[in-house]
């Protein structure tokens, strides 16, 4: 898929997925309301109330915006990136939830009404991501477990995992009885393609390519190595929902992709996850695993006749309430991405001319979702001073967040699992492997030098300019003394 086609697809998705807007509901509701309050249905009453409250909130929001844009004694704007998805909640989520409540059918497979929220979300989400099949589950962690089951990973297999990522990329391998092998990250904050290739052995079954902190992995060399060496590629897009790499939506490049909809992620229902793939066998195995090893007809309707026998699975089914909210959020994803990217690029453009500054390496800047802006300092001590000075100026600066330096965690170093006889670390290879700082020296060095500045979808020009100037002042002052 070319970049031009991605743009066209995004426009089509935005048009086809958008729910009935509040303005479109006004004439219908108003005509009933004018006939008398006794003639309003419960839904119309709630919709009318929603519009009234929305109007009031808009007025208050405009007042806050004017106040925020007005000069303040301190000269510091109110910089709070907030959670992205909830900032876009409106009548579309409310209407979708009301559909479920009124149908009395919160379970996805059957009920008094005709449950369809999860079904429609799966289909629209897969289409958005450029994959044949989609599966809604309870969390991004559950999606990883389903993806690992879909790939048939188990005891005796090795899976290459970035040394800096979230716990779930490690635990999904351990819970399958397989062995996690850590590879370093590079200045993309994602998997170093060279170290990935170095870590491959005859036992390597898969690699988890994690698109971390809003930015894509350098997928071309990763895919080239994986295909050459017969290694499956699992894309973890939990922190990069809607991101892309050279015209391809993340999650559709490898064999299977997973996503998270926890409140910190791009679109959210508080919790939730999804899996996409174009492989019918991976899809059926994942669908079975999320439904106790059984297969429901809705999945075979998509993938064709069953190719997999029943096996022991889990229960990771998504509810209609979650599917309802996510369906509404998906219709706004293009808008969220556009606003977040605009602000991130404005800040990057404003600081890239600072003498000597080294920014995060982004293999495809257009595919970055704009979650944050990142730059490198001389060492850990200078980085910490930089963060302190930026925070004094109310800039949301921090070390790299949202993930864990896994090889140096005590439970990882000591290979602690749910049972002492768990197979992952009881094979000769599992007993031989050693974790700790020495296994991820490059990763630890990168983590210690980089500063993260969060970006908000609702930032104003004044906020962007303030952040740019604050970074300029702090960076230049520290460059003189370091």
C-alpha positions, 0 to 999 in steps of 0.5 A: 500500500502506497502512502497515497493509498493510505491517505485515501484509505484514511479518508474513506475510513473516516467517512464510513466509520463516522457515527451519526453526529449530534447536529444530524440528530437535532432536527429529529429530537427537536421535532419530538421535543416541540410536541411536548416532553411527554412524547420524548423517548428516553434516548431522545431525552438523553441525547437532548440533554447530552447536546445541552451539556455539550454546548455548555461544556463548549462554552466553558471550554472556550472560556478556559481557552481564552483564559489560557491564551491570555497572558498570565503573571508567570507566563506559563501556560497550563501544559497537561497532555492528559489521556488522549482518547477520553479527551474525544469522548462525545455523544457517539460513545454515549449513543453506542453504550445506550444501544447496548443498554437498551438491547439488554445484550452485553454479551457478544455472542447472544442475548435478548437483542442482536449484539453486534458492537464487538463484531462490527468493531473487529471488522472495521478495525481490521479494515483500518489496519489493512488486515483480513481478520480482527479479534477483539479481546480484553486487553493488550496483554490478552492479545499478546497471549492470543497471538503467541497461541496463534503462532503455535509457540511453546516449550523449546521455542525461543522468542526474541524480545526488546530489552526495553518494553512492557512486561507483557511482551516477556510474560506472554513468552514465559506463559507459553512455556517458551524462552524469552531472549532479549535483544537491544534497542537502538536510538529508535527506542525499538528493536535494533535490527542488527542485534535481532539478527545476532540473537537468532538461533535454530530454536528461534520461533518468533520476534516481537517487534514493539513499536514503542512510545508512538514510533515505528520500528525500522521494519524493512531490515527486521522483515528481511532478516525474519523472512531469510531466517524463517522467524515469525514477526509479531508486531506489538502496536500497543503504544502506536495505534494508527502508526505506519511505516512507509505507507503500511499501517503498523500491525499489517506488516508482520504475521500478526499484530496486537493493540491495546486500548487501555486508558494510556493508549491512543483510543480507549475504553479504559481497557481492551485489546485487539489482534489482526492478521491475514493468516486464517490459521493464526486467526483461528488458533487465536480466536479459539484461545480467547474462547476456551479453545472453542470456535464460534461460527462468527469467526469461521464465517470470516476465515472459512472451514475450521483448520484447527482442532479444539485445544485448551484456551482462556477466556479473553472475550470482549464485551459489547460495552467495550466494543461499543466505546471502541467503535465510537473511538475508532471513528475519531482515530484519524482526527486524534492522529492529525492533532497529535502529529501536528503538535509533535512536529511543530515542537520537533521543527522548533528544536531541531535547529538547536546547535548540537541537539540529537533527536530520537531516530525516526525511520519514518517520521510521518508514521510516528503518531506524535506521542512525545518529543525525545532528545539525547543528553551527554549522560545520565547526570546531565539528562536528570538536570535537564528534566529537573529544569524543564519541570521547574518550567512546568514542561511535562519532561521525564525519562522514557516512560511506559515500559520497563528495562526488563533484563535488570528486573529482579524477578527476570534475573532470577527467572521466577515463574508461576511454578518452579517446574515451569518449562521456560527456564528448565531446558538446558538453554533456559538454565544457561541463559543469563539476564542482567545489565550485561545482557542489555548494555546498549539499551541501558545507555540509551535509556540513561541519556534520553529526555521525553517530553509528552505531547497533547492532542489539545495543545495550542500554538502558545503551548507548543511555542512555550515548550520549544523555548523552554527546551532551547533555554535549558539545553543551551544552558546545560551545553555550556556547563557540561 
